[in-house]
């Protein structure tokens, strides 16, 4: 079955529990480097994390209607904000995650591991939220604002333990 980039990205965005990290899927991301890109007159900020650079580059290239159903492109500001949060919170030795665009112009970093799933979501207006679902629990924990960043730190610490 062959999928276009838009179809594949839409499938990924709506199949979050079936996602694997690029490393788990067999893709090498260690040598991926992002260069400063111009978009909307602004530059994309590179990350210290190779997997963030690879995912951010793919999201950066998406334009309005990337899914064929009117999806909004992710703004460079939002993409840079996610990169900055991840660079400050996620150690280079942490498990590799995925960068997933939302049809509403939001962007999310997410991890799906044996120990559970968790993610950081940036929506319109710089609203930030995080969620975590341990593998042994049907309950999802959600936080917003600064508490979201604390939840992401805790989830990453748990994943690295």
Order of alpha helices (4+ residues) and beta strands (2+ residues): alpha-beta-beta-alpha-alpha-beta-beta-beta-beta-beta-alpha
